[in-house]
Every structure is written in C-alpha cells, then in structure tokens.
C-alpha cells in the first residue's frame, strides 16, 4: 500500500499526466521528474515506481484510461466512421473508401507497439523510471522533435524547388520562430495520388485544399476565399460543419491520412515503442514520424492521436485488475480523482493542440525538452 499517496498528490499527478500525455513532452517522464524535483513524500513515490509491484506505477498507468476516454470523446465522430469502415471492409472483404483504408492503417500501425508493449512495458517502466534516465531520454525526445522538423523543412524546400515556387523569406523566418510555413509537400505512400496545396496566409489556419487523383486539378494556394469559408464552417473543438457544396474538413484530412500507405503507417506506429522509455513522448515520436513521411503538422497530430488512442486505452485497461486487486488497496479514491483530473487536462490539451498545430511547429516543445532534460540531468546526477 502507498501510504504517502494523498488526494492532493493524486490530483496534481493526474493533471500532469493528462496534459503531458498528449503534449509531445512525455507523460511518464514528467510523472517521474516533477515528484523528484519536489522531493520529500513526492520523491518517495518515484522510488516506489522502481519496485516490480508498484502501486504508484499502476496508478500512473491507470490514468491512461482517462486520457484515452478523452481522446475517444473528442474524436467520437471519427471513430464511428473508422469502426464502420473496418466492419464494412471485413464484410465486403475489400478496401474501397478512405475510412476503410485509414482504419486498416491504424490496425497495422498498432501491431508492433502492441507486441512490444505486452512484452516489455512493465520491465522498461521499472528499469527506467528513475529521474536520471527520464532526464536523459527527455533530451533524446527533444532531439527527435528537432530532426522531424528539420526533415520537414528540407522536404518542403525541395518540393517548392521542384514546382518552381521558391519559398519567400518570411516563411523561413516564421519557421525559425516556431510557426509552420505554408508549403507544397507530397504525401507519399500507396493509394491514390494526393497533392496537398497549403493555403498560404489563409485566415484562421484553414485546412489545405486537397486533390485526389492524378487528373483532378488542385485548388490554387491563392484561393483564400474558399479556404476562409471552410475555416468558418469548422465547428467547436475542430469538429466540422457540413454544408451544401462543401466537404467537411476532417474528411479531407481523412483522405490525406488514408493515402499515407501501409509501410509509412507501420513505420510511424512502430516509433511508439520508443515511448516505453520514460522521457520519450508517444505523440512526439509519431508526429515526427508523420512529418518525415510527408504529413503537415495538423495531419501528423491527428494521425498521432488516432494511432495512440488504442495503445493508451489498452495500457490503462491492463492496469484495472491491478488497481482493483491488492495493489489498489487504499488508493482507489485517489485513482478516481486523479483520473478526473487527467481527463480534464487531456481534453484541454486536445483542443489547444488542434488549434496550435494549424500554424505552428514542434520546435518550442523540442527546446523545452532539451532544456528541462539538461537541467534535470545536472540536478540528479
């Protein structure tokens, strides 16, 4: 039994977990580092986590369930379409629509991390749930985010050069300031030819126009009136509003993600294995992988959330027997209040990041991880 886990600690840790699980800065790393920085009974929680049967570890992982439920609640329309696509594809024994294709890409991408998680998750969390290791891996996470951004900028520059559309000087300045520059970038992978024409300078960070099929002309980037109208049709929390003659924005994103291809989806999904190390963010590595594979920041975030939902849900669900058994004795009330706190900050994180990544990049998060990791490493070594 963890005698030192108070309700205040449960709420604070829940708030931290829900926020940092979806921000690309590692929830497990922060649930190790922040209590270690606070010291006293907070640091004692981290020492509990290194034990093979740790109630605190079960508590922290159990909070994942609340985070997953927040993701499902926010993207419930998307998940209904994907589940319907998966079922209809199984019945028809073929893949025809973007929702069917995307559903299968998520299944394929989940296989590597599912196998690795079942085999190594508990061992890795026990071995590396130490402040020194978490600080070092947090710096690694920052490096991964920077590499993803660097590759994305190179790909965008190459695509502009290939189409004879040189990048304006302002785009480079915006990128260095943490703002995502508008660009034309190919989305690679199997499926129909897809060209994404980013709507440069459109108000509200409107979704880019998409052309599916080699023979369909793409909407010009300068057509800001249509982009502005699409932006106005986006509902609260990023959910689309349909209207005559307009395709919902999330369905456009669904088409782009469905064109990623199974090899890229497998590669991006496998990157989640790195999140078994405390300090490396699941959302961070999958977003960086999405950028490397040609996705823009908003689509990379959306794909990351869709890929991580079943993994986070499974991780939390697997801890339910522990929390209802002997490990949960004396802390079930703390689990409930911590889960409520985690769900609240997870919902905030989803809404914030859905707007943030329309125009900005991973660079600020990368700099934070490098600085926080270095300071923590010096402190604990």
Helices and strands as residue ranges (DSSP letters): H 7-22, H 27-38, H 40-49, H 55-62, H 64-74, H 76-92, H 98-128, H 131-162, H 169-176, E 184-186, E 194-197, E 209-212, H 224-232, G 236-238, H 249-258, H 262-270, G 271-276, H 282-292, H 297-318, H 320-324, G 326-328, H 332-356, H 363-380
